Amino acid sequence: LGCSECYNVFEEEILPLLTQIQPDSHHHGKTPERAEKRETETQTISDLEQQLSLAVAREDYERAAELRDQINQLRTPTN
């Protein structure tokens, strides 16, 4: 297999072999552990920011302060 077009041309022959070798026939790649952690933290911060907006809209300032502190803690780099 020399190029991506080879996979298209020889798909019928290759697909059964690939499914025997690996669980999926599509390559999904790998995410470095550090990047995956960063993505999870980014999503968590986004979720907390939405909760913060709702708390402020409901005038639940005590909850808003807790959420703000959680967001700040996640944003603070740890060594």
C-alpha positions in Angstrom: 0.0 0.0 0.0 1.8 3.1 -1.2 -0.8 5.8 -0.9 -4.3 6.6 0.4 -5.7 5.8 -3.0 -4.4 2.2 -2.7 -6.8 1.7 0.2 -9.7 2.7 -2.0 -8.6 0.5 -4.9 -7.9 -2.5 -2.8 -10.6 -2.0 -0.2 -12.4 -5.3 -0.7 -9.1 -7.2 -0.1 -7.8 -5.0 2.7 -10.9 -4.5 4.9 -11.2 -8.2 6.0 -7.5 -8.2 6.9 -7.8 -5.0 8.9 -10.8 -6.2 10.9 -8.8 -9.3 11.9 -5.8 -7.3 13.0 -7.5 -4.4 14.8 -11.0 -3.8 16.3 -11.9 -1.0 13.9 -11.4 -0.4 10.2 -10.9 3.4 10.6 -7.8 5.0 12.0 -8.7 7.4 14.9 -5.2 8.3 16.0 -4.0 8.8 19.5 -4.1 11.8 21.7 -1.1 12.5 23.9 -2.1 12.1 27.6 -1.1 15.7 28.3 -3.4 17.1 25.6 -6.3 14.8 26.6 -6.0 16.1 30.2 -5.9 19.7 28.9 -9.0 19.1 26.8 -10.9 17.6 29.8 -10.0 20.6 31.9 -11.1 23.0 29.2 -14.5 21.2 29.0 -14.8 21.3 32.7 -14.1 25.0 32.8 -16.6 25.6 30.1 -19.3 23.7 32.0 -18.5 25.6 35.2 -18.7 28.9 33.4 -22.2 28.0 32.2 -23.2 27.1 35.7 -21.7 30.3 36.9 -23.8 32.3 34.4 -27.0 30.5 35.6 -26.1 31.1 39.2 -25.6 34.8 38.6 -28.9 35.0 36.6 -30.7 33.4 39.6 -28.9 35.8 41.9 -27.4 32.8 43.8 -24.2 34.6 44.6 -22.9 32.1 47.1 -23.0 29.3 44.5 -21.5 31.8 41.9 -18.6 32.5 44.2 -18.0 28.7 44.7 -18.0 28.2 40.9 -15.7 31.2 40.4 -13.3 29.7 42.9 -13.4 26.3 41.1 -12.7 27.9 37.7 -9.8 30.0 39.1 -8.3 26.8 40.7 -8.5 25.0 37.4 -6.9 27.9 35.5 -4.1 28.3 38.0 -1.1 26.3 36.7 0.4 23.8 39.1 4.0 22.9 39.1 
